[in-house]
Structures are given as structure tokens and as C-alpha cells.
Amino acid sequence: MVRYFAAAKAAAGSEEETLTLAEPATLADVISAALSVSRSAVPAGTPPLERVFSRSSFLLNGVAIRDHSALVGPADVVDVLPPFAGG
């Protein structure tokens, strides 16, 4: 499952989705599969999902992951966390 937050949620048009991937799958495969999903038009001013991904951090089962070659299992949860500001 992939969960989207903030700008990623707006660009994806949903809070979460389940992707079907061949095993073994990597974080790079998850990103590629998410980008290949046919989506509705994004709200005006929302960057495309590809740009959001390029600037985002990822969590795998709640743990930060930077290595896009890391394995992702069918029961794993990937969170997409775009940069955000706030206090």
C-alpha cells in the first residue's frame, strides 16, 4: 500500500492506493508503478506527481528509507512525504 500526504495526496488524487507489483519489488518499482497509474487532472497549482516524488521522503513501514533499491514486500506500507513548512 502507498499512502500519500500533503502535495503528494493532491497530485495522486487520493490518500492511498494498493499497487500490484511483481516480486521482488523495490521502492523504485513502487514509484514507477504509482507514476504509471492513470489519474484525473490535478487541481490548478498542484505539481505533477513525478515532481512531488523527486522532492519527497519515503517511509517503509514507518522507517525512513533513502535507498530506492530497497525491497518492498506485498504487505509493506510506503508513505510519501513531500517537503512541507510549518511551525
N, C-alpha and C positions, 0 to 999 in steps of 0.2 A: 504494500500500500504506500502511496505517496500522499503526504499532507502538505498543503500549500498555505503560506502565511503572507499577510500584507500584500505587497505588489505581486507576488507570485500567485496568490489567490485570485487577484483581479485579472492577471494575464491568462491564467489557466481557465478561469470561468467557473471554478469550483473549489471547495475546501479540500477535497481529497478524491483520489481515484485509485482503482486497482488496475495494474498493468499486467499483462500476460507476457512473460519472458521465457526464453529458452534457458535451461540451466546448464552450466553455471552462469550466472549473470553478475555483472559488475555495476558499480554506481554509474559508470559511463553508459552502460546499456540502459539503465533506468532513465537517465537523462535523454538519451536518444529516443527511447520509446515514448516518453512524455512529449517530446517535441514533434513526434510523428502523428499524434492524435489530432483528428480534425476538430477544430474548435470554432465557436461563434466569434464574431468580431469583438474585440476588446473595447472597453469604454475609452472615449477620447482622452488622450493624455497618458494612457497606460502603455508602458513599454512592452514590446513583444516578449513572450516567454523566453526565447533564446537569450535575449539581452539580460533578462532578470536572472536566469541561471548563471550567466557568465559572471555575475557580481554576487551571487548568493553563497551562503554557507550551507552545509548539509549535515544533518544528524542521521545516524543509523542506529535505530533503537535507543534514541536519546543521547548518543555519544557523538561528539563532533568527529567528522571524517573529512579529510582533505584528499585522500588518495582515490582517484576515480577508478582505479583498477581493483579496489576492494570488493570482495564478493558480497552479494546481497541475495539472501535466501527468499523463498516464496512467502514465508511468514514474517519477514522483516518489515519494519516501517522506516521510510525515508522521509525526513522533514526538510522542506526547502525554506530557508530563512534568508530573505533578502536583507540588505543593509537597511537600517532604519535609524531615525534620530529621535531623541526624546529625553526626558529627564526623570 
